Amino acid sequence: MDRRWLAFRDQAGASLSTPLRSSLPIGLNWRGGFLINGHEIIALDEIVRSAADQVGAAVAMWEQPTFTYGVAAEREHGAIPFLLGVSPTAIPEEATDAAARCGIGPSYAAWRQHTAQALAGWSVQTPRTADALEVDAVLQLADDAVAAWCRLFGMAVPIEREPSREDEAAMARAALAEAAERKRKRRSAEIAW
């Protein structure tokens, strides 16, 4: 299981320019969906930051068999990276980059408490505001941590579904828009010279 998904505030009139297959409601005024392409961790951080700037708040998760990397962000605030489903004494080797992005450092307990407080502050944007102690408890879970994390903030885990014709058309439009943007950037760089 290697899944990457994004959840974001659903605001009337706001458009989201992220590479989602489709999005469905997952909580009160929140939508979620799976990302189209496989992205590296740094790209996931950028996608969340962009979505948060557009709609106010967003969270993305990269679920792997041995760990889950997540990052939450809100407009005009720093992103909050976190890990789920890992033990501080046995962080998997494939999670090394994610652990470094989280800034865990020598004290896992201090990182966990700091992250729990930051996520509790971020939760005012979610359907359910969480307490730092509740968040800390979820950060310590080894099994079903993603589902527990989502429930804590009043959301459901996004579900993956087969793309409809509308989804495929939207993906094709997104690919064309991305190609046009690349071409526009190339042309503006050529004109600048």
C-alpha positions, -999 to 999 in steps of 0.1 A, spaced: 0 0 0 16 32 -12 -11 59 -12 -9 97 -14 -39 118 -6 -49 153 1 -77 167 22 -87 204 21 -113 229 33 -142 231 8 -149 268 4 -176 280 -20 -161 296 -51 -125 284 -43 -107 264 -69 -79 241 -61 -50 237 -86 -37 204 -74 -32 171 -92 -62 152 -77 -80 124 -94 -113 136 -78 -124 147 -44 -153 136 -23 -167 151 10 -149 136 40 -161 159 68 -181 191 74 -167 215 48 -138 192 39 -131 172 8 -104 146 1 -90 127 -28 -60 108 -40 -31 125 -59 -27 116 -95 10 112 -98 36 96 -74 53 125 -57 83 127 -35 80 140 1 91 175 -8 65 177 -36 38 166 -11 48 194 12 45 219 -17 11 206 -27 -2 210 8 13 245 11 -3 255 -22 -37 240 -13 -37 257 22 -29 291 6 -58 286 -18 -85 274 6 -73 281 41 -62 247 54 -51 213 40 -35 181 50 -18 154 29 -7 119 38 17 94 22 8 60 35 34 33 31 33 -2 46 57 6 75 49 43 82 27 72 72 41 107 66 17 136 69 19 173 67 -8 198 77 -8 235 68 -30 266 70 -28 299 52 0 322 65 13 296 90 41 271 87 35 235 77 34 208 104 51 175 93 43 144 113 48 106 113 21 81 121 24 44 128 60 43 139 78 34 171 105 59 183 129 30 189 123 14 155 118 40 128 120 21 95 149 28 72 126 39 44 112 65 68 146 82 73 138 111 50 103 116 65 118 116 100 144 141 90 116 164 75 97 161 107 128 172 127 124 145 153 159 149 167 173 132 198 141 134 219 111 117 203 89 127 233 98 164 229 91 162 192 58 144 198 46 170 223 56 200 201 39 184 171 8 175 191 4 212 203 9 225 167 -16 201 153 -41 209 180 -38 246 171 -42 237 134 -74 217 143 -95 249 146 -97 247 108 -111 211 109 -146 198 115 -136 188 151 -111 208 172 -87 184 190 -69 187 223 -31 183 223 -33 153 246 -57 136 221 -33 143 192 -4 130 213 -22 98 219 -28 93 181 8 101 173 18 71 196 -5 46 178 11 18 158 -21 3 143 -48 21 124 -32 54 131 -44 71 99 -80 62 106 -77 74 142 -60 106 131 -89 114 107 -116 105 132 -99 128 158 -103 158 134 -138 148 124 -130 134 90 -131 101 72 -102 86 54 -106 94 16 -116 64 -4 -102 55 -38 -126 50 -66 -123 42 -103 -121 75 -123 -153 84 -141 -154 100 -176 -156 134 -159 -125 125 -138 -106 114 -169 -116 146 -187 -105 167 -157 -72 149 -156 -67 155 -193 -75 192 -188 -51 194 -159 -23 178 -180 -30 203 -209 -30 232 -184 3 220 -169 19 217 -204 6 252 -213 20 266 -181 54 250 -188 54 265 -223 44 299 -210 73 298 -185 97 288 -212 85 317 -234 87 343 -206 123 331 -198 132 335 -235 116 370 -237 135 381 -206 168 376 -223 
